[in-house]
Amino acid sequence: MFTIEHEFDSTVVTLVDEGERPLLEDVTINAFAECVTVEQFDPRTDRVEKITLSYSQLRDLAAALDLPEGVYRLVPDEATPQDPASGS
């Protein structure tokens, strides 16, 4: 089960573990304009652990879930023509 909430500065997705026991703590994902944070309460330390991912890292993680073992670098799609006014 999961919930989605739209806050002022982020979208919050909460993942609730409904599988076999023992169940794990909820995972909260905050999607901000510049990054994504993933939080989960750790009952062993009585603290919320947080990691921060850039959108580039998040894109790589999504791709990695469907790839076999190895080292990869995602290459941006070159199909979009450059704007001649940009000087590039």
ZAKEBA-206790 format. One record per residue (C-alpha): x, y, z. Coordinates in steps of 0.2 Angstrom, whole numbers, always signed. Example, Ala and Ser with C-alpha at 12.3 -4.5 7.8 and 13.67 -1.06 7.14 Angstrom:
! residues 2
<c1: +62 | c2: -22 | c3: +39>
<c1: +68 | c2: -5 | c3: +36>
END
This chain:
! residues 88
<c1: +0 | c2: +0 | c3: +0>
<c1: +6 | c2: +18 | c3: -3>
<c1: +0 | c2: +36 | c3: -1>
<c1: +3 | c2: +51 | c3: -11>
<c1: +2 | c2: +69 | c3: -4>
<c1: +6 | c2: +85 | c3: -12>
<c1: +14 | c2: +98 | c3: +0>
<c1: +19 | c2: +116 | c3: -4>
<c1: +37 | c2: +112 | c3: -9>
<c1: +37 | c2: +93 | c3: -12>
<c1: +27 | c2: +77 | c3: -17>
<c1: +27 | c2: +64 | c3: -3>
<c1: +25 | c2: +46 | c3: -6>
<c1: +24 | c2: +34 | c3: +9>
<c1: +26 | c2: +15 | c3: +6>
<c1: +18 | c2: +4 | c3: +19>
<c1: +25 | c2: -14 | c3: +20>
<c1: +10 | c2: -26 | c3: +19>
<c1: +20 | c2: -42 | c3: +16>
<c1: +24 | c2: -57 | c3: +27>
<c1: +29 | c2: -54 | c3: +45>
<c1: +41 | c2: -47 | c3: +51>
<c1: +35 | c2: -30 | c3: +43>
<c1: +48 | c2: -16 | c3: +40>
<c1: +45 | c2: +2 | c3: +44>
<c1: +36 | c2: +14 | c3: +32>
<c1: +47 | c2: +22 | c3: +19>
<c1: +44 | c2: +40 | c3: +15>
<c1: +50 | c2: +48 | c3: -2>
<c1: +50 | c2: +67 | c3: -3>
<c1: +52 | c2: +73 | c3: -21>
<c1: +58 | c2: +91 | c3: -21>
<c1: +62 | c2: +102 | c3: -37>
<c1: +81 | c2: +98 | c3: -35>
<c1: +82 | c2: +81 | c3: -26>
<c1: +73 | c2: +66 | c3: -19>
<c1: +75 | c2: +61 | c3: -1>
<c1: +71 | c2: +43 | c3: +6>
<c1: +68 | c2: +41 | c3: +24>
<c1: +65 | c2: +26 | c3: +36>
<c1: +64 | c2: +24 | c3: +54>
<c1: +77 | c2: +12 | c3: +62>
<c1: +70 | c2: +5 | c3: +78>
<c1: +88 | c2: -2 | c3: +82>
<c1: +94 | c2: +16 | c3: +84>
<c1: +78 | c2: +25 | c3: +87>
<c1: +82 | c2: +37 | c3: +73>
<c1: +75 | c2: +41 | c3: +56>
<c1: +88 | c2: +37 | c3: +42>
<c1: +88 | c2: +49 | c3: +27>
<c1: +97 | c2: +48 | c3: +10>
<c1: +97 | c2: +61 | c3: -3>
<c1: +97 | c2: +57 | c3: -22>
<c1: +99 | c2: +69 | c3: -36>
<c1: +87 | c2: +66 | c3: -51>
<c1: +102 | c2: +59 | c3: -61>
<c1: +105 | c2: +46 | c3: -47>
<c1: +87 | c2: +42 | c3: -46>
<c1: +86 | c2: +40 | c3: -65>
<c1: +101 | c2: +28 | c3: -64>
<c1: +93 | c2: +18 | c3: -50>
<c1: +77 | c2: +16 | c3: -60>
<c1: +87 | c2: +9 | c3: -75>
<c1: +98 | c2: -2 | c3: -64>
<c1: +83 | c2: -11 | c3: -57>
<c1: +81 | c2: -19 | c3: -75>
<c1: +99 | c2: -22 | c3: -80>
<c1: +111 | c2: -37 | c3: -77>
<c1: +127 | c2: -36 | c3: -66>
<c1: +139 | c2: -24 | c3: -74>
<c1: +145 | c2: -5 | c3: -75>
<c1: +134 | c2: +7 | c3: -85>
<c1: +133 | c2: +25 | c3: -90>
<c1: +117 | c2: +32 | c3: -96>
<c1: +119 | c2: +43 | c3: -112>
<c1: +106 | c2: +57 | c3: -114>
<c1: +95 | c2: +55 | c3: -129>
<c1: +103 | c2: +65 | c3: -144>
<c1: +87 | c2: +65 | c3: -154>
<c1: +83 | c2: +83 | c3: -147>
<c1: +91 | c2: +96 | c3: -159>
<c1: +101 | c2: +110 | c3: -150>
<c1: +94 | c2: +127 | c3: -150>
<c1: +105 | c2: +137 | c3: -163>
<c1: +103 | c2: +153 | c3: -152>
<c1: +111 | c2: +145 | c3: -137>
<c1: +128 | c2: +145 | c3: -145>
<c1: +131 | c2: +127 | c3: -142>
END
